[in-house]
Amino acid sequence: MTVPGDKPHLSREHMLALLKHMIRIRRFEDKCAELYTREEIRGFLHLYDGEEAVAVGVIPVLEQRDRIVATYREHGHALVRGVPMNAVLAEMYGKQEGCSRGRGGSMHLFDRATNFYGGNAIVGGGLPMAIGLALADRMRGDDIVTACFFGEGAVAEGEFHESMNLAALWELPVLFVCENNRYAMGTALALSESETDIQRKAACYQIASEAVDGMDVIAVEAAARRAVHAVRATRKPHFLECRTYRLRAHSMFDAQLYRDKAEVEAWRQKEPIVRFQGWLETNHMVHAEDLARIESEVAAEIAGAVAFSEAATWEPVEQLTRFAYAEAATQAER
């Protein structure tokens, strides 16, 4: 059944905006991989290559007052949400101008202004946070949706089942978005889950659910519109499984010995940017000059973010314990 607001706006301008969002994420992360190999970025780095249609299809459907909780593979989510690229890259450099003052790095992006609540490094760690945010909104009577992104690997964690149960029991306005990229680190889904149809798990908690082709940005957006409308109208949780594929390694340290290169190459032929751009070209909705303009604008933004991050400042050693320990009490207070 069709519900109000469930259909994407198929105008040319909207289609180009979706394409630019995905290209912007891809080119940004390509640059991040380059910077990582040059040791400009350190620590852990998990890239979103192949999964862009999920963030791009879901996040623009949300309102600015809604909340987003993401995983450690969250650069794309942050960029689509509106966290400035300068602040994202400066955070990955470890600079004060980063969105978490350089203290979180790649896996702990946070931005209060856009209601972006991470960046959570623990598998499934964002799920209880989403429950807490939604419970607070329910108690206040606020008409807000909390969208919680997580991978299929989180489904094996206790937090997943606890969070699903509480969301159903307390009727919390949470949109659960499972980014099923088929491999939890190096473990194929069929080797870790006896039931590989992830969205069926929501039925165990009497939560409405839907599975969608996560490589099709239009299909994701349409499903997201239905889901967000349902959550806002009923104030009850909804579960959306986006079936996608991770084209890069789990992290920059991953040798990918668990899957064949031929499998990855086969998926590259149907990855979301190639697929969507091809559809737009076939339907004469995008032209060579459009693509050149998008690539030029994205390249300029990335170059500016690199320059900004390299010129940004390191936090002084004297502030090492700031935000980590309470300020020492004065002698008089003792």
Secondary structure, 3 states (H helix, E strand, C coil): CCCCCCCCCCCHHHHHHHHHHHHHHHHHHHHHHHHHHCCCCCCCCCCCCCCHHHHHHHHHHCCCCCEEECCCCCHHHHHHHCCCHHHHHHHHHCCCCCCCCCCCHHHCCCEHHHCECCCCCCCCCHHHHHHHHHHHHHHHCCCCCEEEEEEHHHHHCHHHHHHHHHHHHCCCCEEEEEEECCEECCEEHHHHCCCCCHHHHHHHHCCEEEEEECCCHHHHHHHHHHHHHHHHHHCCCEEEEEECCCCCCCCCCCCCCCCCHHHHHHHHCCCHHHHHHHHHHHCCCCCHHHHHHHHHHHHHHHHHHHHHHHHCCCCCHHHCCCCCCCCCCCCCCC
